[in-house]
Each structure stands twice: as C-alpha cells, then as structure tokens.
Amino acid sequence: MKEYMEKTEQTVYTLNGITLLPHYSLPCYVTPGFTSDNPMKLWTVNELLDEGAVKSTAFLWTRGLLTRTNVGWPI
C-alpha cells in the first residue's frame, strides 16, 4: 500500500484568479469548494475560453478509472 496518493499532470484553467479543476467524473471543470449556500458551477472548456480563462497544468490526484484520454478531454 502506498503512503501517498499518486498525482498526475492534468489540465486546469484559471479564471479571475481562481483555478478551476477537472470534475472527478464529468468532462467539465469546477471551482474549488462548494456548499448548499454556494452550489458548484460546472464549466465546459469552451465556456472557460469564452470567458478568458488561461489554460495551464497542475499535478493533481487521479480521478479513479477515468483519464483524459478515455473521456475525450483536451490535453
């Protein structure tokens, strides 16, 4: 058993100083943290780019069996 979670380089977007992360099971991006008072907004890549988001990468924990290649995510 590993003592740490494996991280992989993944695409993220920054919009207005906030880094949006890939959703764990859907092919979209989300802002970090949400509550019942502050529901999570799902963003498509096109919506992010239309709003002027900047594409970059970050090392994040893996999302189960999904990968960017089997859900058609842009690299």
N, C-alpha and C positions, 0 to 999 in steps of 0.2 A: 504494500500500500504506500502510495506517495504521501509525503508530508506536506505537499503543497499542490495547489490546483495548477494544471497546465494552462499556459496562456499562449495565444496565437495572435499574430498581427492581423488586425481587421480594419476595415474602412469605417471611419467616423466622420461626422460633419460638425462644423462649428457655425452657429448662427447667433448673432448678437451676444457673443461672449460665452454662450452655453454650448457645451459639447453634447451632441445627440448620439446615442449609442444604438447599435443594431438590436432590434427586439429579439428575444430569446427563441421565438418560434415562427414569427411572421416576417415576410420580406419587406420590412419597413424600419424606421428609426424612431426613437422615443427620447424625450427629455429625462434626465435622471430624477428619480424620486417622484412619488405621487401619493395623494391621499384621497379620501372621499370628497374633501373640500377642493382639491386641486387634481382633477382627473387627468390621466395620461393622454397626451395627444400623439397620434400616430402620423408620421410624416413619410411620404414617398420620396425617393431620390429626386424626382422631377420637381416636387413641391419645394424641397430644400434648395435646389439650384435656382429655381424661380425667385426665391426669397433672398438669394445672395449668399447662401451658406458656402463655407470653404471646406473642401474635401481634404482629409488627411488620414493618417493611420494611427492606431494605438494598440498596445498589447493588452488584450482582454481575455478573461476566462472563456473557455469554449462553451458552446451552447448545445450540449447534448450531442445527438447524432447529426444535427444539421451542420452544413458547411456552406460557404459562399457558392461553391460550385453546384451543389445539388438543389439549391433553391433559386438559382439564377441571379444571384446578387452580383452587381458590378464590382470588380476588384479595383 
